[in-house]
Amino acid sequence: MRYKNTLQNGSVRYLVFKEDDCWYAVGLEFNIVETGDTPQEAMLLLFEALTGYLESAKKFKARPNILNQKTDPEYERMWENRTKVGKKKEPIFSSGLLNIATALQPTLA
């Protein structure tokens, strides 16, 4: 089976949105959800969680299926509808792609 994401290459789609009084940040292909009091906090927590997830997967030489999980249908719908013209837009603060190779690069001290 051919996977979109591997430990060396690929990307994770993410969404940051508000529901009631809470901000949510979701990494779609990894099924990781973080919450925060602000959209920036939720996004920061998500990026930290995604990076930790990738580092652990690389350390244990995990199979690529954990990097290519089935996306929750609600989040998939939000992703698909985020840019459609004429549709009621979801209350999305931010969306985009996190590159797997970039996320695993060591940071400078």
C-alpha positions as CSV (number, residue, x, y, z in Angstrom):
1,M,0.0,0.0,0.0
2,R,1.3,3.5,-0.9
3,Y,1.0,6.2,1.8
4,K,0.8,9.9,1.4
5,N,2.9,10.5,4.6
6,T,6.1,8.7,5.6
7,L,8.6,9.5,8.3
8,Q,10.7,11.4,5.8
9,N,8.0,13.2,3.7
10,G,4.5,14.4,3.6
11,S,2.2,16.9,5.3
12,V,-0.5,17.2,7.9
13,R,-3.5,19.4,7.4
14,Y,-4.6,21.5,10.3
15,L,-7.6,23.6,11.3
16,V,-8.0,26.1,14.1
17,F,-11.6,27.1,15.0
18,K,-13.8,28.3,17.8
19,E,-16.8,26.4,19.2
20,D,-18.7,28.0,22.1
21,D,-16.0,29.6,24.3
22,C,-13.2,27.2,23.4
23,W,-10.6,27.3,20.6
24,Y,-9.7,24.0,19.0
25,A,-6.7,23.0,16.8
26,V,-6.9,19.8,14.9
27,G,-4.2,17.8,13.0
28,L,-6.4,15.9,10.6
29,E,-4.2,13.0,9.4
30,F,-3.0,12.3,12.9
31,N,-6.3,12.8,14.7
32,I,-4.8,15.0,17.3
33,V,-6.9,17.7,18.9
34,E,-5.7,20.5,21.2
35,T,-7.7,23.2,23.0
36,G,-6.8,26.7,24.2
37,D,-8.2,29.9,25.5
38,T,-7.0,31.7,22.3
39,P,-6.5,30.5,18.8
40,Q,-2.7,31.1,19.1
41,E,-2.5,28.9,22.2
42,A,-4.5,26.1,20.6
43,M,-2.3,26.3,17.5
44,L,1.0,26.3,19.5
45,L,-0.2,23.3,21.5
46,L,-1.2,21.5,18.3
47,F,2.2,22.1,16.6
48,E,4.0,20.9,19.7
49,A,1.8,17.8,19.8
50,L,2.3,17.1,16.1
51,T,6.1,17.5,16.4
52,G,6.2,15.2,19.4
53,Y,4.1,12.6,17.6
54,L,6.4,12.7,14.6
55,E,9.6,12.5,16.8
56,S,8.2,9.5,18.6
57,A,7.1,7.8,15.4
58,K,10.6,8.3,14.0
59,K,12.3,7.1,17.2
60,F,10.4,3.9,17.2
61,K,10.5,3.5,13.4
62,A,6.7,3.3,13.3
63,R,4.8,2.1,10.3
64,P,3.4,4.8,8.0
65,N,-0.2,3.9,8.8
66,I,-0.1,6.0,12.0
67,L,0.8,9.1,9.9
68,N,-2.1,8.4,7.5
69,Q,-5.2,7.9,9.8
70,K,-8.7,8.2,8.6
71,T,-9.9,11.8,9.3
72,D,-12.9,12.5,11.4
73,P,-15.8,13.3,9.0
74,E,-16.7,16.5,10.8
75,Y,-13.2,17.9,10.4
76,E,-12.9,16.7,6.8
77,R,-16.1,18.5,6.0
78,M,-14.8,21.7,7.7
79,W,-11.6,21.4,5.6
80,E,-13.5,20.9,2.4
81,N,-15.9,23.8,3.1
82,R,-13.3,26.3,4.3
83,T,-12.8,28.0,0.9
84,K,-16.0,27.3,-1.0
85,V,-17.7,30.4,-2.4
86,G,-21.3,30.8,-1.6
87,K,-21.3,28.3,1.3
88,K,-21.7,29.3,4.9
89,K,-18.1,29.5,6.1
90,E,-17.1,27.6,9.2
91,P,-15.7,29.8,12.0
92,I,-12.2,28.9,11.1
93,F,-9.3,31.1,12.4
94,S,-6.6,29.3,10.5
95,S,-5.9,26.3,8.3
96,G,-3.0,25.0,6.4
97,L,-0.3,22.3,6.0
98,L,2.5,21.3,8.3
99,N,5.4,19.8,6.3
100,I,6.6,16.6,8.0
101,A,10.3,17.0,7.0
102,T,10.3,20.6,8.4
103,A,8.7,19.6,11.6
104,L,11.4,17.1,12.3
105,Q,14.3,19.4,11.7
106,P,16.4,20.2,14.8
107,T,15.9,23.7,16.1
108,L,18.9,26.0,16.8
109,A,19.7,26.7,20.4
